[in-house]
């Protein structure tokens, strides 16, 4: 219409440019004489971040960064929920959940199969036609057999991906597994929208690896496949074209965004080292919100975490996004949490407009610098692994470094340096759990590898203890808190005390022992035992001979007299925090003092 106002071009010519010196002067003024260097942040990846970045930061980079452009318009990603299919299940329930989700905004499905023999592919094809539906499959055996079964439905062109990564998952008979993968790649070589070789980098991210470690380990895995899989009829380019990276995204917003950008940059460098063209080294990324960062305490805070994780994923350039339901740690799949997880991706695209720009981080002084630093750290670690033989020879070394990074994060959470809302800060001490703590601790599916597990298991165990004391239940319990947990408990406790009351911190128990909580209606005692001692106690209570294979559960119960005698006979030792009984420690940690 003629009276429609025309938009004026946006300019900032009326504003004077702010120099680095001006920013520094303003920071020094606001700090009232304090040294701006105190604002530097030493990252878990081994380098420091400055309190601010300016134009000079880009000039300091070895090469000027260029936007990371996608093949299609903008920053398009697929919304693909994951569905776990247990052993001996035909998968019908998961398939129907996926079909319903596809009708409500999902754009694909990712089936995590415990085994493939029972999975009903005919039923899958009936409800989710394989030629028209983007479907991923994560499996642990027989990948070629699964692909042949999919093609036996009469589908000539699959869409999606297959995740079978024997290097990362250190499976036995690697030569045999590589032969299986070669067959998969031959069967799917001409399928433009199917990736038959997805690397399980999420394995490292969900166990506490730093951002640079995750990148380096993904590159080391890729280098192994690019070296080992090619044959006379299967080229390096064929292997590269089949690859996808599955990565876990944690709540460290800018780091996770930069992690994906650094991975894409280094992937191109790796491809060039194998003689591949620029077009052949585009890496598609399946980004899944991490299990490592999810909590059982104040579980609705998981909704905040997965939101920032999903934003990092799509702004970092992921082409597939999978959001975990907020209650997946302790609830069976349900429509409510599935809907929230599925719609988050829709909201980010349709309401927030995050898919309209190809590389939103391009040109940011901070993000370009962070991308460069993560890339440098990751490449240095990757080169060190390759110099010592590469994967799988150096996988044990990688896992040791990962373990150290995870333990450091456990300590940061325990002493409050790393805040987890609802778990170590702003706890709801009157929280009524939406689950049975006893049942959860006994469940073999309860994920004990997560960042907040030491804090959670202590809280759950003490909740059971105080309930037992109030109801004067006569049975006693021993709860396995995990290795190294006593030290984290002590640090968490000391953080709650005034400075004047804090005793000297000392080692809580010898290296290699397990932390346990002995609980009865009369008392609660923090103790430690070797894995062998805990195993013997478990077998005694379950009346199992030593030759029977057995993995002890985290929660053991018996009548009080039996448990007291067994704990004494099998050599469990009490540890104390100087000046406080363990009952006082637990009460304060529960917010009861």
Legacy VTK file of the C-alpha trace (Angstrom):
# vtk DataFile Version 3.0
C-alpha trace
ASCII
DATASET POLYDATA
POINTS 593 float
0.000 0.000 0.000
1.126 3.567 -0.677
1.039 4.634 2.980
3.165 1.730 4.176
6.289 3.271 5.778
9.590 2.268 4.281
12.196 0.880 6.614
15.373 2.932 6.860
18.749 1.229 6.704
20.276 0.628 10.125
23.528 2.539 10.705
25.577 3.383 13.752
27.413 6.369 12.297
26.175 8.614 15.104
28.065 6.548 17.681
31.759 7.044 18.245
33.804 3.808 17.982
34.969 2.565 21.383
38.648 1.679 21.473
40.242 -1.126 23.453
41.906 1.444 25.695
38.518 3.018 26.454
37.057 -0.364 27.389
40.024 -1.092 29.656
39.700 2.278 31.351
35.993 1.666 31.983
36.699 -1.791 33.429
39.386 -0.412 35.756
37.007 2.313 36.912
34.215 -0.172 37.619
36.648 -2.437 39.502
37.605 0.509 41.745
41.333 -0.081 41.413
41.306 -3.892 41.385
43.468 -5.638 38.799
41.418 -6.532 35.669
43.532 -9.694 35.438
41.481 -11.060 38.335
38.565 -11.392 35.898
40.439 -13.916 33.762
38.840 -17.359 33.764
41.034 -20.445 33.704
39.081 -22.965 31.662
39.005 -26.747 32.120
40.576 -26.978 28.648
43.833 -25.451 29.869
43.739 -21.874 28.637
42.590 -18.575 30.107
39.768 -16.364 28.860
40.069 -12.599 29.003
37.344 -10.458 30.618
36.565 -8.862 27.242
37.561 -9.106 23.579
37.847 -6.391 20.971
38.815 -5.981 17.330
42.464 -6.763 18.051
41.454 -10.288 19.064
40.665 -11.178 15.455
43.911 -9.638 14.248
45.810 -11.853 16.695
44.498 -15.054 15.115
46.816 -16.951 12.804
44.330 -16.614 9.948
41.241 -14.513 9.570
38.133 -16.636 10.254
35.535 -17.131 7.558
31.827 -17.908 8.094
31.038 -21.617 8.193
28.390 -21.851 5.503
25.889 -24.682 5.107
24.909 -26.284 1.851
21.273 -25.243 2.221
19.723 -21.877 3.092
20.279 -20.539 6.590
21.007 -22.890 9.458
18.541 -25.730 8.895
18.438 -28.665 11.300
16.232 -31.725 11.728
14.274 -32.273 14.937
14.963 -35.956 15.699
13.966 -37.421 19.106
15.691 -40.576 20.376
13.870 -43.737 21.497
15.531 -46.474 23.543
14.436 -50.017 22.702
15.341 -52.557 25.430
16.571 -56.092 24.834
13.995 -58.659 23.677
11.594 -55.860 22.679
10.075 -55.810 19.198
10.120 -52.008 19.370
6.430 -51.552 18.603
5.893 -49.113 21.478
8.889 -46.972 20.490
7.875 -47.038 16.814
4.349 -45.854 17.609
5.740 -43.085 19.841
7.954 -42.021 16.953
5.065 -42.114 14.461
2.964 -39.961 16.771
5.853 -37.519 17.224
6.294 -37.273 13.445
2.683 -36.143 13.224
3.325 -33.495 15.881
6.474 -31.727 14.706
9.321 -34.234 14.795
11.268 -34.668 11.569
12.786 -38.077 12.144
13.466 -40.751 14.740
16.593 -42.208 16.317
16.215 -45.745 17.666
18.818 -46.835 20.210
18.623 -50.634 19.976
19.943 -52.841 22.758
19.799 -55.697 20.245
18.575 -55.848 16.678
17.331 -59.428 16.502
13.919 -58.709 18.060
13.351 -55.297 16.447
10.394 -55.543 14.045
11.598 -53.864 10.850
8.433 -54.784 8.964
6.329 -52.982 11.566
8.727 -50.025 11.387
8.399 -49.825 7.601
4.614 -50.084 7.839
4.297 -47.067 10.153
7.397 -45.078 9.128
8.101 -45.809 5.453
11.869 -46.162 5.195
12.201 -44.371 1.879
10.400 -41.261 3.157
11.417 -41.082 6.836
14.695 -39.904 8.341
15.646 -42.670 10.789
18.804 -43.291 12.796
19.835 -46.606 14.343
22.350 -46.986 17.182
23.440 -50.599 17.599
26.221 -52.651 19.198
26.428 -55.643 16.839
25.733 -56.944 13.318
25.430 -53.623 11.419
25.527 -55.217 7.951
22.726 -57.600 8.888
20.563 -54.684 10.018
21.127 -52.775 6.755
20.320 -55.856 4.685
17.108 -56.307 6.709
16.152 -52.683 6.045
16.757 -53.104 2.303
14.802 -56.374 2.318
11.633 -54.332 2.821
11.978 -53.298 -0.823
13.358 -49.861 0.033
16.190 -48.934 -2.308
17.107 -45.585 -0.754
17.404 -45.171 3.025
17.393 -41.815 4.794
19.113 -41.255 8.131
22.189 -42.789 9.712
23.677 -45.859 11.354
25.721 -45.542 14.539
28.059 -48.471 15.059
31.446 -47.353 16.424
33.619 -50.281 17.526
36.685 -48.063 18.048
35.077 -45.675 20.556
33.154 -48.454 22.281
36.323 -50.646 22.374
34.513 -53.710 21.063
36.324 -57.043 20.742
37.448 -58.377 17.357
38.064 -55.001 15.744
39.167 -56.512 12.392
35.853 -58.371 12.174
33.903 -55.231 13.098
35.743 -53.260 10.412
34.758 -55.885 7.817
31.143 -55.418 8.897
31.457 -51.648 8.488
32.961 -51.996 5.004
29.937 -54.036 3.987
27.621 -51.354 5.397
29.412 -48.658 3.412
29.217 -50.701 0.192
25.495 -51.277 0.691
24.751 -47.582 1.360
27.419 -45.908 -0.790
24.985 -44.444 -3.327
22.425 -43.214 -0.783
22.685 -39.432 -0.708
20.797 -38.934 2.577
22.142 -41.862 4.594
25.344 -41.910 6.655
26.520 -45.416 7.513
29.394 -44.482 9.841
28.355 -42.310 12.792
31.068 -41.695 15.383
29.916 -41.899 18.996
31.679 -38.820 20.344
28.764 -38.431 22.799
30.335 -41.365 24.668
33.100 -38.996 25.821
30.905 -35.929 26.363
28.536 -37.882 28.613
31.413 -38.998 30.820
32.902 -35.605 31.596
35.414 -34.951 28.801
36.341 -31.320 28.177
35.329 -29.657 24.917
38.815 -29.939 23.415
39.086 -33.596 24.485
35.795 -34.409 22.759
37.016 -32.825 19.521
40.403 -34.555 19.700
38.879 -37.963 20.420
36.419 -37.573 17.533
39.294 -36.714 15.193
41.337 -39.689 16.442
38.382 -42.018 15.823
37.830 -40.585 12.348
41.533 -40.916 11.497
41.396 -44.604 12.433
38.474 -45.295 10.122
39.952 -43.239 7.286
43.170 -45.264 7.627
41.711 -48.734 8.211
38.486 -48.969 6.200
39.530 -48.112 2.600
40.105 -51.025 0.203
40.503 -51.375 -3.533
36.764 -50.906 -4.051
36.141 -48.556 -1.109
37.990 -45.254 -1.300
38.933 -42.770 1.398
36.341 -40.424 -0.107
33.675 -43.139 0.251
34.535 -43.526 3.952
34.556 -39.772 4.559
31.211 -39.366 2.786
29.651 -41.935 5.120
30.709 -40.201 8.332
28.630 -38.293 10.845
29.586 -37.199 14.371
27.204 -37.739 17.278
28.141 -35.328 20.062
26.731 -34.497 23.484
25.979 -30.841 24.249
26.419 -29.598 27.818
25.151 -26.349 29.415
28.383 -24.322 28.955
26.651 -22.200 26.321
29.444 -20.456 24.427
31.922 -23.312 24.828
29.551 -25.835 23.318
28.719 -23.510 20.442
32.443 -22.958 19.768
33.103 -26.702 20.155
30.999 -27.530 17.121
32.586 -24.737 15.085
36.079 -25.932 16.048
35.158 -29.516 15.184
33.967 -28.488 11.726
37.129 -26.472 11.142
39.459 -29.291 12.211
37.445 -31.864 10.293
38.367 -30.001 7.122
42.038 -30.012 8.195
41.882 -33.761 8.808
40.239 -34.325 5.430
42.945 -32.383 3.633
45.561 -34.549 5.362
43.909 -37.553 3.704
43.862 -35.838 0.317
40.157 -35.016 0.274
38.662 -31.988 -1.443
36.855 -29.236 0.435
33.483 -30.572 -0.757
34.296 -34.031 0.617
35.105 -32.879 4.153
31.773 -31.411 5.247
30.876 -33.154 8.500
27.201 -33.505 9.488
26.681 -33.343 13.251
24.008 -35.041 15.352
23.889 -32.955 18.536
22.074 -34.456 21.511
21.510 -32.703 24.821
23.794 -34.408 27.329
22.903 -36.988 29.934
26.052 -35.812 31.806
24.356 -32.558 32.845
20.912 -33.890 33.781
19.810 -34.154 37.404
17.223 -36.004 39.449
17.073 -33.239 42.073
14.711 -30.379 41.177
14.368 -32.060 37.811
12.457 -29.242 36.105
15.737 -27.317 36.019
16.698 -29.817 33.304
14.321 -27.872 31.037
16.558 -24.819 31.401
19.678 -26.865 30.717
18.387 -28.538 27.570
17.235 -25.157 26.256
20.722 -23.635 26.419
22.215 -26.889 25.129
19.854 -26.938 22.150
20.632 -23.294 21.376
24.364 -24.011 21.436
23.840 -26.973 19.120
21.892 -25.161 16.413
23.951 -21.952 16.587
27.101 -24.062 16.365
25.926 -25.675 13.138
24.400 -29.059 14.037
22.223 -30.465 11.262
20.317 -32.886 13.538
19.122 -32.035 17.053
17.881 -34.502 19.659
16.555 -33.105 22.960
16.341 -35.418 25.971
13.090 -35.326 27.991
13.707 -33.624 31.344
12.627 -36.650 33.421
14.292 -39.421 31.451
16.568 -40.349 34.400
13.772 -41.533 36.637
10.488 -41.802 34.700
9.216 -44.102 32.030
8.621 -42.383 28.654
5.530 -40.201 28.813
3.632 -37.853 26.502
4.199 -34.735 28.622
8.003 -34.700 28.741
8.242 -36.042 25.166
6.125 -33.123 23.973
8.227 -30.531 25.809
11.441 -31.970 24.364
10.069 -32.205 20.832
8.581 -28.711 20.825
11.753 -27.036 22.065
13.341 -27.447 18.646
10.196 -26.066 16.997
10.231 -23.022 19.283
13.891 -22.278 18.567
13.238 -22.359 14.843
9.768 -20.823 14.514
9.614 -18.450 17.482
13.274 -17.527 18.115
14.280 -17.634 14.443
17.593 -19.355 15.135
17.540 -21.045 11.742
17.653 -17.907 9.638
21.423 -17.263 9.731
24.052 -19.684 8.466
26.754 -18.949 11.067
25.493 -16.581 13.782
28.849 -16.658 15.626
30.872 -15.476 12.625
32.794 -12.294 13.351
32.250 -12.341 17.126
35.543 -11.345 18.739
34.970 -13.689 21.668
33.496 -16.664 19.815
36.018 -16.580 16.998
38.846 -16.474 19.551
37.260 -19.263 21.612
36.777 -21.388 18.485
40.436 -20.890 17.589
41.683 -21.744 21.088
39.572 -24.900 21.321
40.764 -25.942 17.861
44.414 -25.431 18.863
44.061 -27.392 22.113
42.156 -30.207 20.398
44.604 -30.455 17.506
47.580 -30.611 19.892
45.940 -33.447 21.840
44.993 -35.241 18.621
48.583 -35.031 17.364
49.866 -36.399 20.676
47.491 -39.363 20.437
48.534 -40.002 16.839
52.235 -39.789 17.730
51.706 -42.523 20.323
49.913 -44.851 17.913
46.431 -43.377 17.507
43.175 -45.082 18.390
42.536 -47.753 19.543
46.102 -48.102 20.933
45.865 -44.841 22.898
42.218 -45.149 23.913
43.208 -46.108 27.474
45.327 -42.942 27.674
42.388 -40.887 26.425
40.067 -42.434 28.998
42.545 -41.689 31.805
42.646 -38.029 30.800
38.858 -38.020 30.538
38.627 -39.483 34.057
40.848 -36.712 35.414
38.661 -34.081 33.747
35.508 -35.681 35.185
36.986 -35.853 38.695
37.949 -32.187 38.465
34.357 -31.340 37.565
33.039 -33.450 40.455
35.280 -31.420 42.785
34.155 -28.088 41.318
30.518 -29.061 41.896
31.268 -30.250 45.434
33.023 -27.036 46.482
30.465 -24.809 44.745
32.840 -23.421 42.135
30.611 -24.901 39.416
26.959 -24.140 40.107
24.242 -26.697 39.366
20.961 -25.004 40.225
18.772 -27.205 42.392
21.617 -29.575 43.262
24.492 -27.684 44.884
22.946 -24.193 44.891
19.374 -23.066 45.623
18.396 -26.575 46.683
14.799 -27.328 47.519
15.341 -29.053 50.871
11.608 -29.810 51.100
11.486 -31.394 47.666
9.041 -34.255 47.289
10.517 -36.686 44.782
8.452 -37.800 41.778
10.026 -41.232 42.127
10.910 -43.850 44.701
14.548 -43.209 45.777
14.972 -46.807 46.909
13.766 -48.192 43.592
15.897 -45.731 41.642
19.083 -46.588 43.549
18.430 -50.279 42.958
17.835 -49.779 39.241
20.668 -50.848 36.953
19.490 -48.201 34.472
20.187 -45.353 36.921
22.992 -43.380 35.244
25.881 -43.112 37.724
28.308 -41.472 35.265
26.735 -37.998 35.438
28.291 -34.840 36.873
25.839 -34.521 39.762
25.623 -38.211 40.695
27.811 -37.935 43.854
25.612 -35.126 45.167
22.387 -36.859 44.169
23.153 -40.279 45.573
24.084 -38.762 48.927
20.862 -36.731 48.997
18.726 -39.721 48.008
20.439 -41.997 50.521
20.098 -39.545 53.387
16.443 -38.927 52.513
15.885 -42.659 52.884
17.765 -42.602 56.187
15.716 -39.776 57.704
12.515 -41.464 56.540
13.693 -44.704 58.155
14.489 -42.878 61.383
11.139 -41.092 61.525
9.211 -44.304 60.852
11.585 -46.316 63.073
12.004 -48.992 60.444
14.058 -51.876 61.824
15.908 -52.761 58.629
19.284 -51.278 57.807
20.752 -50.280 54.466
24.162 -49.849 52.884
24.204 -47.465 49.917
27.127 -47.410 47.485
27.961 -43.751 46.916
30.815 -44.410 44.504
34.579 -44.085 44.362
36.181 -40.833 45.571
32.804 -39.635 46.834
33.793 -39.215 50.486
36.165 -36.396 49.604
33.410 -34.679 47.622
31.030 -35.089 50.559
33.534 -33.465 52.900
34.074 -30.557 50.498
30.321 -30.077 50.084
29.888 -30.095 53.858
32.727 -27.663 54.538
31.224 -25.224 52.048
28.138 -25.009 54.299
30.147 -24.019 57.382
31.227 -20.512 58.385
34.916 -19.910 57.733
35.654 -19.896 61.466
34.222 -23.420 61.861
35.935 -25.056 58.925
38.343 -27.784 60.063
41.427 -28.711 58.092
40.514 -30.775 55.058
42.259 -34.125 54.925
42.059 -37.259 52.853
38.842 -39.061 53.715
39.834 -42.562 52.712
42.614 -44.409 50.861
42.903 -44.283 47.083
40.875 -46.913 45.239
38.242 -47.470 47.917
34.491 -47.013 47.587
32.338 -44.639 49.620
29.268 -46.148 51.311
26.565 -44.944 53.673
25.454 -47.256 56.478
21.929 -46.302 57.554
19.549 -47.542 60.220
16.781 -45.995 62.298
19.370 -45.233 64.985
22.312 -43.891 63.006
23.853 -42.998 59.672
27.572 -43.487 59.174
29.762 -42.630 56.219
32.258 -45.436 55.587
34.683 -46.743 53.006
35.548 -50.204 51.699
37.489 -51.760 48.882
35.532 -53.012 45.864
36.340 -56.564 46.985
34.912 -55.932 50.459
31.718 -54.463 49.030
31.425 -57.372 46.605
31.787 -59.943 49.401
29.173 -58.135 51.509
26.762 -58.104 48.551
27.234 -61.808 47.850
26.745 -62.624 51.520
23.458 -60.705 51.712
22.197 -62.190 48.422
23.515 -65.655 49.386
25.469 -66.036 46.140
28.598 -68.197 45.765
31.772 -66.601 44.420
31.628 -68.458 41.093
28.276 -66.910 40.107
28.701 -63.720 38.004
27.197 -60.796 39.904
27.195 -56.994 39.695
26.236 -55.580 43.123
23.425 -53.005 43.170
23.950 -49.597 44.729
21.475 -50.330 47.561
21.719 -53.310 49.919
19.219 -53.949 52.748
18.975 -56.436 55.604
17.845 -56.572 59.223
19.905 -54.349 61.502
21.794 -57.096 63.354
22.796 -58.902 60.152
23.978 -55.705 58.475
25.944 -54.496 61.483
27.743 -57.818 61.802
28.406 -58.075 58.038
29.843 -54.559 57.870
32.153 -55.423 60.789
33.226 -58.809 59.415
33.920 -57.580 55.899
36.091 -54.745 57.157
34.251 -51.531 56.343
35.884 -48.474 57.968
34.273 -45.289 59.233
35.630 -41.893 58.285
34.953 -38.704 60.182
35.063 -34.991 59.576
37.067 -33.537 62.451
34.717 -32.198 65.110
31.507 -33.504 63.537
29.746 -36.840 63.529
28.674 -38.165 60.165
25.074 -37.857 61.344
25.652 -34.108 61.760
27.319 -33.918 58.354
24.379 -35.620 56.653
21.784 -33.542 58.497
23.467 -30.311 57.426
23.803 -31.484 53.828
20.073 -32.287 53.846
19.257 -28.818 55.148
18.015 -30.225 58.469
20.404 -28.091 60.584
LINES 1 594
593 0 1 2 3 4 5 6 7 8 9 10 11 12 13 14 15 16 17 18 19 20 21 22 23 24 25 26 27 28 29 30 31 32 33 34 35 36 37 38 39 40 41 42 43 44 45 46 47 48 49 50 51 52 53 54 55 56 57 58 59 60 61 62 63 64 65 66 67 68 69 70 71 72 73 74 75 76 77 78 79 80 81 82 83 84 85 86 87 88 89 90 91 92 93 94 95 96 97 98 99 100 101 102 103 104 105 106 107 108 109 110 111 112 113 114 115 116 117 118 119 120 121 122 123 124 125 126 127 128 129 130 131 132 133 134 135 136 137 138 139 140 141 142 143 144 145 146 147 148 149 150 151 152 153 154 155 156 157 158 159 160 161 162 163 164 165 166 167 168 169 170 171 172 173 174 175 176 177 178 179 180 181 182 183 184 185 186 187 188 189 190 191 192 193 194 195 196 197 198 199 200 201 202 203 204 205 206 207 208 209 210 211 212 213 214 215 216 217 218 219 220 221 222 223 224 225 226 227 228 229 230 231 232 233 234 235 236 237 238 239 240 241 242 243 244 245 246 247 248 249 250 251 252 253 254 255 256 257 258 259 260 261 262 263 264 265 266 267 268 269 270 271 272 273 274 275 276 277 278 279 280 281 282 283 284 285 286 287 288 289 290 291 292 293 294 295 296 297 298 299 300 301 302 303 304 305 306 307 308 309 310 311 312 313 314 315 316 317 318 319 320 321 322 323 324 325 326 327 328 329 330 331 332 333 334 335 336 337 338 339 340 341 342 343 344 345 346 347 348 349 350 351 352 353 354 355 356 357 358 359 360 361 362 363 364 365 366 367 368 369 370 371 372 373 374 375 376 377 378 379 380 381 382 383 384 385 386 387 388 389 390 391 392 393 394 395 396 397 398 399 400 401 402 403 404 405 406 407 408 409 410 411 412 413 414 415 416 417 418 419 420 421 422 423 424 425 426 427 428 429 430 431 432 433 434 435 436 437 438 439 440 441 442 443 444 445 446 447 448 449 450 451 452 453 454 455 456 457 458 459 460 461 462 463 464 465 466 467 468 469 470 471 472 473 474 475 476 477 478 479 480 481 482 483 484 485 486 487 488 489 490 491 492 493 494 495 496 497 498 499 500 501 502 503 504 505 506 507 508 509 510 511 512 513 514 515 516 517 518 519 520 521 522 523 524 525 526 527 528 529 530 531 532 533 534 535 536 537 538 539 540 541 542 543 544 545 546 547 548 549 550 551 552 553 554 555 556 557 558 559 560 561 562 563 564 565 566 567 568 569 570 571 572 573 574 575 576 577 578 579 580 581 582 583 584 585 586 587 588 589 590 591 592
